Amino acid sequence: MSVRYFQRCLALLWLGATISGALSSALVDSEESSVLLDVAATAYDFVIVGAGPAGIIMADRLSEAGKNVLLLERGGPSTGETGGQDIPPWANGTTLTRFDIPGLYDSEFSVKDTYFFCKDVTVQAGCILGGGSSINGGLYWYPRDLDFSVANGWPSAWTDHAPYTDKLKQRLPSTDHPSTDGIRYLEQTTTVMGQLLDGQGYVQQTINDDPDSKEHIYGYTNFDFIDGKRGGPVASYLRTAKARPNFTYKDYTLVSNVVRNGSQITGVQTNDTSLGPKGVVPITDNGSVILSAGSFGSSRILFMSGIGPTDMINIVQQNSTAAANLPPMAQWINLPVGQNISDNPSIKLLFTHPLLDTYPWASAVNNPRPADAAQYLKDQSGVLAASSAKINFWRSVTGTDGILRWVQGTARPSGSSNLPTVNASQIFSLTVYLSENITSRGRIGINSALQATPLVDPWFVDPVDKSTMISVLNDIVAGVSNVPNLTLIQPNNQTIEDYVNTYNKASMNSDHWVGANKIGLSPSESVVDTNTKVYNTNNLFVVDASIVPALPVGNPQGTIMSAAEQAAAKILALSGNMTLSTNTSLSGGTNSGMCKGSFGGHFGFLFLDCRLWIQSFVPLLCHISLTMYSIL
């Protein structure tokens, strides 16, 4: 009798397997019903697109809260710690890449292979782990209260930035002496500029000790470098995220668009078919997608997802490959993506002074001064432990329209001149930026090749911005004669007004693009709401420079990272009551959630759950029956 009963159990098991297989085939073969089932695909609570400063911070904070997070980066590794291999020849035998060494920042603009810049963005944008924070000069200013004020375009719910800025400072403190020996190098520029600024009523201070003080002050440049190497989120937030089992990172993964059904986002479309069927990475039932691909990258993803001005989506529709991923026209979402773009207009002056030691920054990647290379390799100290910026200053100026605009200056021991009478070893540059409260705005979009590009340049659109810049430059130049042996060599034999009027617009670009997906209270003038959620969507967020409504007073890196801290808290608050999916796929991962397809509701899960029930529950019944039989 026991043998007969065991045969019955085997028959039941065979029946369960047959039904299970039939259900699997039915689901997999139902392409006409738009059903995609790949039980090996993993669904995530949050898919974050872009491993720049904001994306890394978001990934760390969300995974810290227990969420299952996937961080996608279209580029590759940067620093040696992350697997980067771009090691300068003089650093062979170490793991120090060009991105580790702060003094190699300027060389990025002179090398032939700029693989770390996005090839489908017509301005410089970082496509590498760390994004802009891995390729910029590392200037790092804690945001001031006015940077997050309602007057600067932020919703009132965002004005209390202090708790989030404090979190940032705890994880990533600034330094104005990044060399490991505590010594500042090449400070002749600071000495000379300090004399010029002292004569014009400026006061020296440690800048990040009092972020709110920016009126006629100057000080040593502050950086986010750590132990003489590039720091930023890669060397802080990413480290803790990578230590968690609920965090996954994938590089060389390009996201073209989000996958959505009306207002509901179900995943992202990638170029990596190992992540899901046809490259689609699913999210859990209560999951979300966060775009952190920068002002150009996030905007393009929105366009290619049917979100933005109609003229941009029409360009996508004209590309047969991209058009296939667009939702129906009835589901297009008209938002002002790309229409509030702002960037610091910058003008460079050149001076000479006999105290100066003009440094060959551009050639340092291959041929640094031998003593400097040896010192840096020994203990990450010396000239190469910092980038070229040495001194910064700020002031405000009221334009002819009555608006108070802010000005930042950055001086470096660098520059070149073709003038025969100039000593090339004594040149330093001063770049002057208009920042907070500038009124000019431009627009970014895509061209027919789907490259992200400025459509309207944002510099000096308002002539008052230009006249304000001219006024500031004239003030600076007026003090040159008060500093012994200081000579202005650019402009040469030209008025400041003529110099600005004929200045190359491409050279005006500061690559501080903000505002493309502006945060705000209304979809008529903003792209994301006060929780950074894209208007008219249920679960799509943007957190990067593009949501910053207007330029802060200094380089925007600190403001962007503080905003990411605050956005993480707001998004977690939204998801606090969510019941996250814990279904397990047959391959051992999380259920992909893609069974739903056109069945709607949870019918897909019903079929999958039936199969799991047959596979799991029928053997259990057999076991119970056999046990009872043995007892009886």
C-alpha positions, 0 to 999 in steps of 0.5 A, spaced: 500 500 500 505 504 501 508 503 494 501 505 491 500 511 495 507 513 493 506 512 486 500 517 487 504 522 489 509 521 484 503 522 479 500 528 483 507 531 482 507 530 475 501 533 474 503 539 478 509 540 473 505 539 467 500 544 469 506 549 471 510 548 465 504 549 461 502 556 464 510 558 463 509 556 456 502 560 455 505 566 459 512 566 455 509 565 448 503 570 449 507 576 446 501 578 442 498 580 449 505 584 450 507 579 456 514 579 457 516 574 463 523 572 465 523 570 471 531 571 472 530 578 471 530 582 478 525 587 480 528 593 484 524 598 489 529 603 486 532 604 479 537 610 479 539 612 473 546 616 473 552 615 478 554 622 479 554 626 485 546 626 486 545 619 484 550 616 488 547 619 494 540 617 493 543 610 492 546 610 499 541 613 503 535 609 500 539 602 501 541 605 508 533 605 509 533 597 507 530 599 500 533 594 494 537 599 489 540 598 483 544 604 480 546 604 473 552 608 470 553 609 462 560 610 463 565 606 466 570 606 473 574 612 474 578 612 480 583 606 482 578 604 488 573 603 483 577 599 478 579 605 473 585 603 469 587 610 466 594 611 470 599 616 468 605 613 465 609 616 471 604 613 476 605 606 473 605 601 479 600 604 483 593 604 482 592 612 482 588 614 476 588 621 472 581 621 476 585 620 483 590 625 482 587 632 483 593 636 479 591 632 473 584 636 472 586 641 467 589 636 463 582 633 461 581 638 456 588 637 452 588 629 451 586 626 445 582 621 448 576 624 452 572 617 453 570 620 460 565 625 456 559 623 453 559 623 446 552 624 445 552 631 449 554 637 445 557 640 451 562 637 456 558 632 461 561 626 465 560 619 463 564 616 468 563 613 475 562 619 479 559 624 473 562 631 474 565 630 481 570 625 478 572 630 472 571 637 475 576 641 479 573 639 486 571 646 488 566 645 494 562 650 497 557 649 503 550 652 501 548 658 504 541 660 506 539 664 500 541 659 495 535 655 498 531 661 499 524 662 496 527 668 492 532 663 489 526 659 486 526 654 491 519 651 494 518 653 501 518 646 503 526 646 501 528 652 505 530 649 511 536 645 508 541 645 514 539 638 517 541 636 510 547 640 509 549 638 516 549 630 513 553 632 507 558 635 511 559 629 516 560 625 510 564 629 506 567 635 509 571 640 505 578 642 506 582 648 504 589 645 504 588 638 501 596 636 501 597 630 506 602 635 509 598 640 511 602 645 506 599 650 501 603 650 495 603 655 489 600 660 493 603 666 490 597 667 486 593 668 493 598 673 495 598 677 489 590 677 488 589 678 496 593 685 495 588 687 489 582 685 493 584 688 500 585 695 496 578 694 494 575 693 501 575 685 501 576 681 507 580 674 508 576 668 511 576 661 511 570 661 506 566 654 508 566 656 516 561 662 514 557 660 508 552 665 509 558 670 508 559 672 501 559 680 501 566 682 499 570 676 502 576 672 499 579 666 501 583 659 500 579 655 495 575 649 498 575 642 495 572 636 497 578 632 496 580 626 501 587 625 503 590 628 497 586 624 492 579 626 489 574 625 494 567 626 493 561 621 493 565 616 490 570 616 496 564 616 501 557 615 500 559 610 494 563 606 499 558 605 504 552 603 499 557 598 496 557 594 503 550 593 503 547 586 500 541 590 497 545 595 493 547 593 486 551 597 481 552 596 474 556 600 469 557 601 461 549 601 462 545 606 457 538 608 459 534 610 453 527 611 456 523 609 462 518 604 460 511 606 462 503 605 462 500 612 462 503 615 469 505 609 472 513 607 470 514 599 470 521 599 469 527 602 464 529 600 457 537 599 457 542 596 452 544 590 457 539 584 455 542 581 461 538 585 466 532 583 463 528 581 457 530 586 451 534 590 456 528 592 460 529 592 468 523 592 472 521 595 478 517 592 484 509 594 484 511 600 489 518 601 486 520 608 483 525 610 478 530 616 479 533 620 474 540 622 476 543 623 469 544 630 469 541 636 466 542 634 459 542 626 460 535 626 464 532 631 460 533 627 454 531 620 457 524 624 459 524 626 451 525 619 449 520 617 454 514 622 451 515 627 457 517 634 455 515 639 450 511 636 444 517 639 439 522 635 442 518 628 443 516 629 435 524 629 434 524 622 438 518 620 433 522 621 427 527 616 429 524 609 428 528 606 433 527 611 439 520 611 436 518 604 438 519 605 445 515 612 445 508 611 449 502 612 445 501 620 443 495 620 448 500 618 453 505 624 452 506 629 458 507 636 456 512 639 461 517 644 460 523 640 460 529 643 458 526 650 458 529 654 464 536 652 463 542 657 467 549 657 467 554 661 469 557 666 464 564 666 465 570 671 463 577 670 463 582 675 465 590 674 464 595 678 469 603 677 470 607 678 476 614 676 478 612 672 484 608 668 480 610 660 478 605 659 472 604 651 473 604 646 466 597 643 469 595 641 462 602 637 461 602 634 468 598 627 466 604 625 462 610 630 464 609 633 471 615 636 474 619 630 477 620 633 484 612 634 484 611 627 481 616 624 486 613 627 492 606 626 490 607 618 489 610 618 496 605 620 500 600 624 496 602 631 498 605 637 494 602 641 488 599 635 485 594 634 491 590 640 489 587 642 482 589 649 479 584 654 483 588 657 489 583 663 491 576 665 491 572 671 492 565 674 492 561 680 492 554 683 490 553 688 485 546 691 483 544 692 476 541 697 472 534 693 473 535 694 480 536 686 481 542 684 486 546 679 482 552 675 485 559 675 482 564 669 484 572 670 482 577 664 481 584 665 480 589 660 478 597 660 476 595 658 469 595 661 462 598 663 456 600 669 452 602 670 445 605 677 446 612 677 445 614 681 451 610 677 456 614 672 461 610 666 460 612 663 467 609 669 471 602 668 468 596 667 472 588 667 470 582 670 474 575 667 471 569 672 473 563 668 474 556 671 474 552 667 479 546 668 483 540 672 481 542 672 474 536 673 469 538 670 463 535 663 461 536 658 455 533 652 453 536 645 452 533 639 447 535 634 442 537 634 435 535 630 429 541 625 432 538 625 438 544 628 441 542 633 447 544 640 446 543 647 448 538 650 443 538 657 446 545 659 449 543 661 457 549 667 457 547 674 457 540 673 454 538 679 458 543 685 456 543 687 464 547 681 465 552 683 460 552 690 463 553 687 470 559 683 468 562 689 464 561 693 471 565 688 475 570 687 471 572 694 470 572 695 478 577 689 478 581 692 473 581 699 476 585 696 482 591 693 478 595 699 478 595 699 486 599 693 486 606 693 484 608 690 478 601 687 477 600 687 469 593 686 465 595 682 459 588 680 457 585 684 454 590 687 451 589 694 448 582 693 448 576 696 453 573 691 457 566 692 454 569 691 447 573 685 450 566 682 453 562 684 447 567 680 442 568 674 447 568 667 444 561 664 447 563 657 447 569 660 452 563 663 456 560 656 458 562 654 465 558 647 465 554 649 471 548 647 468 542 647 472 534 648 472 532 644 466 527 640 470 526 645 475 522 644 482 516 648 483 509 648 485 506 648 478 507 643 472 506 649 467 512 652 469 516 646 473 518 639 471 518 636 478 514 637 484 516 639 491 518 631 492 522 631 486 516 627 482 515 628 475 508 632 474 503 627 472 507 621 473 506 616 479 513 614 481 518 617 476 523 622 480 529 627 478 534 628 483 540 632 480 543 639 478 537 639 473 532 640 479 535 646 482 531 652 480 537 657 479 544 658 480 547 658 487 552 663 489 558 659 488 560 652 484 553 648 485 556 641 487 555 643 494 548 645 493 546 639 488 549 634 494 545 637 499 539 637 495 540 630 494 540 629 501 533 632 502 530 629 496 532 622 499 529 624 505 522 626 502 522 620 497 523 615 503 517 619 506 513 618 500 514 610 500 514 609 508 507 606 508 509 602 501 509 594 502 515 592 497 515 586 493 518 580 496 516 575 491 522 570 489 523 568 482 524 561 480 532 563 479 532 565 486 532 573 485 526 578 486 520 577 482 520 581 476 513 583 476 513 583 468 508 578 468 502 583 469 503 586 462 496 586 458 493 582 463 492 588 468 492 588 475 495 582 478 493 576 474 500 575 471 502 574 479 496 570 479 498 565 474 505 565 477 503 564 484 499 558 481 505 555 478 509 556 485 503 553 489 503 547 484 510 546 485 511 547 492 504 545 495 502 539 492 509 535 494 507 538 501 501 535 501 504 528 499 509 529 505 503 530 510 499 524 507 505 519 507 507 521 514 499 520 517 499 513 513 506 511 517 502 513 523 496 510 522 
